[in-house]
Amino acid sequence: MGRAGVIAIDGPAGAGKSATARGLALRLDYVYVDTGALYRSIALFAQKTGIDFEDARALAEMTRQLEFRFRRTRDDRTGMVVNSEDVTDQIRTPEITMGSSIVSRHREVREELLRVQRKMAAAGGVVMEGRDIGSVVLPDADVKVFITARPEIRAGRRYKEMIEKGFEISFEEVLSDIEARDERDMHRPVSPLKPSDDAWILDTSDLSLEHVIEQITLRVKA
C-alpha cells in the first residue's frame, strides 16, 4: 500500500474486536478508532440531557453538537473524550452498553456518525472496529476482518471484564444480554450485523489474543 492502510474490524459483542483492534493498532503504529465508544457516548449524553433512547431525531440533533476525540492513555489503552470531557469510564456501564445498542439502530444517528468515522479514516493509518465498518462505513478498506466466537466464549470474556471492573452481575445475565444484543444487531433494519462479502471471517473461540493479532498483522503486510 502506498499510504498507511485502513483496516476494518467487525463482529458481535464480546468477540474480542476491541482488544484485537487496539493491539493491532499498537503493533502497526496506527490510530485505533472504537466506533462502539461513539455510540456509547451518544447514549451517555442522551441520558445526561434526558433524551429518550428511542427519539431518533433528538439524538441526531444532539450528535451534531458533540465533538469526539480518542486519546491514548499511559497504559496504552484508548480513552474517549467528548466535548473536552473524558468519558472513558462512564460509557462502560451495563446501562450505557444496552443504551448504545438501542441508539445505534436509528438511521439518523448512524448517518451523523458516518461522517465522523469517515473523517477519522481519511488520512489512512487507522484500525477501525465496530459492527458495520467493512460493509457500510469503510467499504473500500484495505483489509476487512469479521471476528466472531461462540456465544458462551464471548459471554465468558465479557463477564470476566465486568467483574474485574467491580460490577455485580452473573454469567447468565451477561450471556442473556449478549444473545439479546446479537438478535437486535443482526435483525435491525439499518446496517445489520453481518460480514461484508470480501471480509476474512476469523473465529477466535480457541485462539489467544496474541495469535489473532499476529494473524491479522501478517495479512495486512501481505
C-alpha positions as CSV (number, residue, x, y, z in Angstrom):
1,M,0.0,0.0,0.0
2,G,1.4,3.4,-1.0
3,R,-0.1,5.1,2.0
4,A,-0.7,3.8,5.5
5,G,-3.6,1.3,5.3
6,V,-7.2,1.4,6.6
7,I,-8.2,-1.8,8.4
8,A,-11.9,-2.6,9.2
9,I,-12.6,-5.0,12.0
10,D,-16.2,-6.1,12.7
11,G,-18.0,-8.6,14.8
12,P,-20.6,-9.3,17.5
13,A,-20.3,-8.2,21.2
14,G,-17.6,-10.0,23.2
15,A,-15.8,-11.4,20.2
16,G,-12.6,-9.6,21.0
17,K,-12.8,-6.8,18.5
18,S,-11.7,-4.0,20.8
19,A,-8.7,-5.9,22.3
20,T,-7.7,-7.1,18.8
21,A,-8.0,-3.7,17.1
22,R,-6.2,-1.9,20.0
23,G,-3.3,-4.4,19.9
24,L,-3.1,-4.3,16.1
25,A,-3.0,-0.5,16.1
26,L,-0.2,-0.6,18.6
27,R,1.7,-3.2,16.5
28,L,1.4,-1.2,13.3
29,D,1.6,2.3,15.0
30,Y,-1.9,3.1,13.6
31,V,-4.7,5.1,15.2
32,Y,-7.3,2.9,16.9
33,V,-10.9,4.0,16.4
34,D,-13.5,2.3,18.6
35,T,-16.8,3.2,16.9
36,G,-18.7,1.4,19.7
37,A,-17.4,4.1,22.1
38,L,-19.0,6.7,19.8
39,Y,-22.4,5.1,20.1
40,R,-21.9,4.6,23.9
41,S,-21.1,8.3,24.2
42,I,-24.3,9.3,22.4
43,A,-26.2,7.1,24.8
44,L,-24.4,8.6,27.8
45,F,-25.1,12.2,26.7
46,A,-28.7,11.3,25.9
47,Q,-29.0,10.1,29.5
48,K,-27.3,13.2,30.8
49,T,-29.7,15.5,28.9
50,G,-32.9,13.5,29.3
51,I,-33.3,12.4,25.7
52,D,-35.1,9.2,25.2
53,F,-33.0,6.4,23.5
54,E,-35.9,5.9,21.0
55,D,-36.1,9.6,19.9
56,A,-34.0,9.4,16.7
57,R,-34.4,13.0,15.7
58,A,-33.4,14.4,19.0
59,L,-30.4,12.0,19.2
60,A,-29.2,13.0,15.8
61,E,-29.5,16.7,16.6
62,M,-27.6,16.2,19.9
63,T,-24.9,14.2,18.0
64,R,-24.3,17.2,15.7
65,Q,-23.3,19.2,18.8
66,L,-20.7,16.7,20.0
67,E,-17.0,16.6,19.2
68,F,-15.4,13.2,19.6
69,R,-11.7,12.5,20.2
70,F,-9.8,9.4,21.0
71,R,-6.7,9.6,23.2
72,R,-4.0,7.0,24.1
73,T,-3.7,6.5,27.9
74,R,-0.5,6.0,29.7
75,D,-1.1,2.2,29.8
76,D,-1.6,2.2,26.0
77,R,-5.4,1.9,26.2
78,T,-7.8,4.2,24.4
79,G,-9.7,7.0,26.1
80,M,-12.9,8.7,24.8
81,V,-13.2,12.4,25.1
82,V,-16.4,14.2,24.1
83,N,-16.6,18.0,24.1
84,S,-13.4,18.1,26.2
85,E,-14.9,15.7,28.9
86,D,-13.2,12.4,29.4
87,V,-16.0,9.8,29.5
88,T,-13.8,6.7,29.2
89,D,-15.2,5.0,32.3
90,Q,-18.7,6.5,32.2
91,I,-19.5,4.8,28.9
92,R,-18.7,1.3,30.1
93,T,-21.6,0.7,32.5
94,P,-24.2,-2.1,31.7
95,E,-27.0,0.6,31.3
96,I,-25.0,2.6,28.7
97,T,-24.0,-0.7,26.9
98,M,-27.7,-1.5,26.4
99,G,-28.5,2.1,25.5
100,S,-25.8,2.2,22.9
101,S,-27.4,-0.9,21.2
102,I,-30.7,1.0,21.1
103,V,-29.4,4.3,19.7
104,S,-27.3,2.5,17.1
105,R,-30.5,1.2,15.5
106,H,-31.5,4.7,14.3
107,R,-30.7,5.7,10.7
108,E,-30.4,9.4,11.6
109,V,-27.8,8.7,14.3
110,R,-25.8,6.4,12.1
111,E,-25.8,8.9,9.3
112,E,-24.4,11.6,11.7
113,L,-21.6,9.3,12.9
114,L,-20.8,8.1,9.3
115,R,-19.4,11.5,8.6
116,V,-17.4,11.5,11.8
117,Q,-16.0,8.0,11.2
118,R,-15.0,8.6,7.6
119,K,-13.3,11.8,8.5
120,M,-11.2,9.9,11.1
121,A,-10.2,7.3,8.5
122,A,-9.5,9.7,5.6
123,A,-5.7,10.1,6.2
124,G,-5.1,6.3,6.5
125,G,-3.1,4.6,9.2
126,V,-6.3,3.6,11.0
127,V,-7.7,0.5,12.6
128,M,-11.5,1.0,13.0
129,E,-13.7,-1.5,14.7
130,G,-17.5,-1.9,15.0
131,R,-20.4,-3.8,13.5
132,D,-20.7,-2.3,10.0
133,I,-17.3,-0.9,9.2
134,G,-16.3,-3.1,6.3
135,S,-19.8,-3.3,4.9
136,V,-21.0,0.4,5.3
137,V,-18.6,2.8,6.9
138,L,-15.4,1.9,5.1
139,P,-16.4,-0.3,2.1
140,D,-13.0,0.4,0.4
141,A,-10.9,-0.5,3.5
142,D,-7.6,-2.2,2.5
143,V,-8.2,-5.2,4.9
144,K,-11.5,-6.3,6.3
145,V,-11.8,-8.8,9.2
146,F,-15.0,-10.2,10.7
147,I,-14.1,-11.5,14.2
148,T,-16.5,-13.9,15.9
149,A,-16.6,-16.6,18.6
150,R,-19.1,-18.9,20.2
151,P,-21.7,-17.1,22.4
152,E,-20.6,-18.8,25.6
153,I,-17.0,-17.8,24.9
154,R,-17.9,-14.2,24.3
155,A,-20.1,-14.1,27.4
156,G,-17.2,-15.5,29.5
157,R,-14.8,-12.8,28.2
158,R,-17.3,-10.0,28.9
159,Y,-18.2,-11.5,32.3
160,K,-14.5,-11.5,33.4
161,E,-14.1,-7.9,32.2
162,M,-17.1,-6.7,34.1
163,I,-16.2,-8.5,37.3
164,E,-12.7,-7.0,37.2
165,K,-14.3,-3.6,36.9
166,G,-16.4,-4.2,40.0
167,F,-19.8,-4.8,38.5
168,E,-22.1,-7.3,40.4
169,I,-23.5,-9.4,37.6
170,S,-23.9,-13.2,36.9
171,F,-22.5,-15.1,33.9
172,E,-26.1,-16.0,33.0
173,E,-27.1,-12.3,32.9
174,V,-24.1,-11.5,30.6
175,L,-24.9,-14.4,28.3
176,S,-28.5,-13.3,28.1
177,D,-27.5,-9.7,27.3
178,I,-25.1,-10.9,24.6
179,E,-27.8,-13.1,23.0
180,A,-30.3,-10.3,23.1
181,R,-27.8,-7.9,21.6
182,D,-26.9,-10.3,18.8
183,E,-30.6,-10.6,18.0
184,R,-31.1,-6.8,17.8
185,D,-27.9,-6.2,15.9
186,M,-28.4,-8.9,13.3
187,H,-32.0,-8.0,12.6
188,R,-32.1,-4.3,12.8
189,P,-33.3,-2.7,9.5
190,V,-30.3,-0.2,9.3
191,S,-26.8,-1.7,8.8
192,P,-27.5,-5.1,10.3
193,L,-24.5,-7.0,11.8
194,K,-23.1,-9.3,9.1
195,P,-19.7,-9.8,7.4
196,S,-19.1,-8.0,4.1
197,D,-18.7,-10.3,1.1
198,D,-14.9,-9.7,0.9
199,A,-14.2,-9.9,4.7
200,W,-12.0,-12.5,6.2
201,I,-14.1,-14.4,8.9
202,L,-11.9,-15.3,11.9
203,D,-13.3,-17.4,14.7
204,T,-11.3,-16.5,17.9
205,S,-13.0,-19.0,20.2
206,D,-9.9,-21.1,20.7
207,L,-7.2,-18.6,19.8
208,S,-5.2,-16.3,22.1
209,L,-5.3,-12.6,21.6
210,E,-1.6,-12.6,20.5
211,H,-2.2,-15.2,17.9
212,V,-5.2,-13.3,16.5
213,I,-3.2,-10.1,16.3
214,E,-0.3,-11.9,14.6
215,Q,-2.6,-13.5,12.0
216,I,-4.1,-10.2,11.0
217,T,-0.7,-8.4,11.0
218,L,0.6,-11.0,8.5
219,R,-2.5,-10.4,6.3
220,V,-2.0,-6.6,6.4
221,K,1.6,-6.9,5.5
222,A,0.8,-9.3,2.7
